[in-house]
Amino acid sequence: MKFIILGRNLEVTPGLRAAVEDKIGKLAKYFNPDTEVHVTLSVEKERQKIEVTIPVKGNIIRSEQVSNDMYVSIDLVEEIIERQLKKYKAKIVDKQQGAGSFSKMYVENDYMEDEDIKIVRTKKFDIKPMYAEDACIQMELLGHNFFVFINAETDQVNVVYKRKGDTYGLIEPEV
């Protein structure tokens, strides 16, 4: 695995670099040696945050963890990614297309899936044209984490969502 480690408001010391490469390196058994792992370490007030992104063909495997200790965050993020890899193996690896990014051992190993994804509720509603800011207000009024709407400026289906720190995100299709 090839590590790309960045620090935000933090100097990436040799000790931190070694901890990341050692702990996240345990995931190497799942990937080909040339797989890139993007790691961002950051400090905001008392929060020690690690973000790990592993782009693989057709998918992105990502996790972020926050704690009071960067080494604890590193341990947590490795466990989460490994759990994701085992739980969603059948969906992550399409043996004809996406398997090239993963090691042969990972593709061939049968992990027991703890639980399947089950859709327990389907909801239908009218989608009305509105501006993104209005969609954010509507989302807040409904008490939801996201809201689907037709963007009045582009006539495309968009999604606004609530992010950490009381900020908002907008998802719009690429045309």
Residue pairs with C-beta under 8 A, 6 or more apart in sequence:
1 24
1 25
1 27
1 28
1 31
1 33
1 35
1 36
1 37
2 34
2 35
2 36
2 37
3 17
3 20
3 21
3 24
3 36
3 37
3 39
4 36
4 37
4 38
4 39
5 12
5 16
5 17
5 20
5 21
5 39
5 40
5 41
6 12
6 38
6 39
6 40
6 41
7 16
7 40
7 41
7 42
8 40
8 41
8 42
8 43
9 42
9 43
9 44
10 41
10 42
10 43
10 70
12 41
16 41
16 70
19 70
19 71
19 74
20 39
20 41
20 50
20 74
23 74
23 75
23 78
24 37
24 39
24 52
24 74
24 77
24 78
24 81
26 78
26 82
27 37
27 54
27 78
27 81
27 82
27 85
29 103
29 105
29 106
30 82
30 85
30 102
30 103
30 105
30 106
31 54
31 56
31 101
31 102
31 103
31 106
32 100
32 101
32 102
32 103
35 54
35 56
35 101
36 54
36 55
37 52
37 53
37 54
38 51
38 52
38 53
38 54
38 55
39 50
39 51
39 52
40 50
40 51
41 48
41 49
41 50
41 70
42 49
42 50
42 51
43 49
43 70
46 68
47 66
47 67
47 68
48 66
48 67
48 68
48 69
48 70
48 72
48 73
49 64
49 65
49 66
49 73
50 64
50 65
50 70
50 73
50 74
50 77
51 62
51 63
51 64
52 62
52 63
52 64
52 77
52 81
53 60
53 61
53 62
54 60
54 61
54 62
54 81
55 61
56 92
56 98
56 101
56 102
57 97
57 98
57 100
57 101
58 94
58 97
58 98
59 92
59 98
61 81
61 84
61 85
61 92
63 77
63 80
63 81
63 84
64 77
65 73
65 74
65 76
65 77
65 80
66 73
67 73
67 76
85 92
85 106
86 111
86 113
87 111
87 113
87 114
87 115
89 106
89 109
89 111
89 113
90 113
92 98
92 102
93 99
93 102
93 106
93 107
95 107
99 107
127 148
127 149
127 150
127 157
128 149
128 150
129 149
129 150
129 151
129 152
129 155
130 138
130 149
130 150
130 151
130 152
131 151
131 152
131 153
132 151
132 158
132 160
132 170
135 147
135 149
135 158
135 160
136 147
136 160
136 168
138 147
138 149
139 145
139 146
139 147
139 160
139 161
139 162
145 161
145 162
146 159
146 160
146 161
146 162
147 159
147 160
147 161
148 157
148 158
148 159
149 157
149 158
149 159
149 160
150 156
150 157
150 158
151 157
151 158
151 172
154 172
156 172
156 173
156 175
157 173
158 170
158 171
158 172
158 173
159 170
159 171
160 168
160 169
160 170
160 171
161 168
161 169
161 170
161 171
162 168
162 169
163 169
